Amino acid sequence: MKITVCALFLLGFIYTGLAQENPTDSTNKQEETLIIYGSSTCHYCQDTKAYLKEHKVPFEFCDIYEDRNNLQEMVAKLKQDGLDPHSARLPVVDMSGKIFMNGDDFDGFLENLVEKAKK
């Protein structure tokens, strides 16, 4: 019994420590208002993450190639917003239900995200 209690305490402690190590990559989507759908190999996605971290904007990154659920979630949100998933440009960002995509002006896209996130 003591071993079980100690093991549960230790697991809780480790989990809490891991959650605090990387606060921008939350796994609880309910708490986050900014979700980035993209790929770890997409330089626009990596630049977006870096820019948001630099400006202290919390976000969750969902890799659409590593987790099929993330892809399905992104496609559903695009369709719900009336956007064609086949013409989506990464990253796709969900900010409290509003969908934003990278376009021709990447710097403007980044500035717009930070501006809207800080409102």
SVG drawing of the C-alpha trace seen along z (x, -y; Angstrom):
<svg xmlns="http://www.w3.org/2000/svg" viewBox="-19 -44 31 46">
<polyline fill="none" stroke="black" stroke-width="0.4" points="0.0,0.0 2.8,-2.4 4.6,-1.7 1.4,-2.4 0.9,-5.7 4.5,-6.7 4.4,-5.7 1.3,-7.7 2.8,-10.7 6.0,-10.4 4.0,-10.1 2.0,-13.2 5.1,-15.1 6.8,-14.1 3.7,-15.0 3.5,-18.4 7.1,-19.1 6.8,-18.1 3.7,-20.3 5.6,-23.3 8.7,-22.7 7.0,-23.6 4.0,-25.8 3.4,-26.8 2.8,-23.2 -0.2,-22.4 -2.1,-19.2 -5.3,-20.5 -7.1,-22.2 -9.9,-23.5 -7.5,-26.0 -5.8,-27.3 -7.4,-29.8 -4.6,-29.7 -4.1,-26.4 -1.5,-26.1 -2.1,-23.2 1.0,-22.5 4.0,-20.3 7.4,-20.0 9.0,-20.1 7.2,-23.3 9.5,-26.4 6.4,-28.7 5.1,-26.6 8.4,-26.7 8.8,-30.5 5.2,-31.0 5.9,-29.1 9.2,-31.0 7.5,-34.4 4.7,-33.7 7.1,-32.5 9.2,-35.7 6.1,-37.8 5.0,-35.7 1.7,-34.5 0.7,-31.1 -0.3,-28.4 -0.7,-24.7 1.0,-23.1 -0.8,-20.3 1.3,-18.4 -1.2,-17.2 1.2,-14.7 2.2,-13.0 -1.4,-12.7 -4.3,-12.0 -6.7,-13.4 -5.1,-16.8 -5.5,-16.6 -9.2,-15.7 -9.8,-18.4 -8.1,-21.0 -10.1,-19.9 -13.4,-20.0 -12.6,-23.6 -11.7,-24.7 -15.0,-23.3 -17.0,-24.8 -15.5,-28.2 -16.4,-27.6 -12.8,-27.1 -11.6,-24.5 -9.2,-22.2 -7.4,-21.4 -6.3,-25.1 -5.2,-25.4 -1.7,-26.9 0.2,-26.0 0.1,-27.0 -3.6,-27.1 -4.4,-28.9 -7.5,-28.6 -7.9,-31.6 -10.9,-31.1 -12.9,-29.7 -11.6,-32.1 -9.4,-30.5 -6.3,-32.2 -4.0,-30.9 -0.6,-31.9 -1.0,-33.9 1.2,-35.9 2.4,-38.3 3.9,-36.0 5.2,-38.9 1.8,-40.5 0.2,-37.2 2.5,-36.9 1.9,-40.5 -1.8,-40.0 -1.8,-36.9 0.1,-38.7 -2.1,-41.8 -5.3,-39.7 -4.0,-37.4 -3.1,-40.3 -6.6,-41.9"/>
</svg>
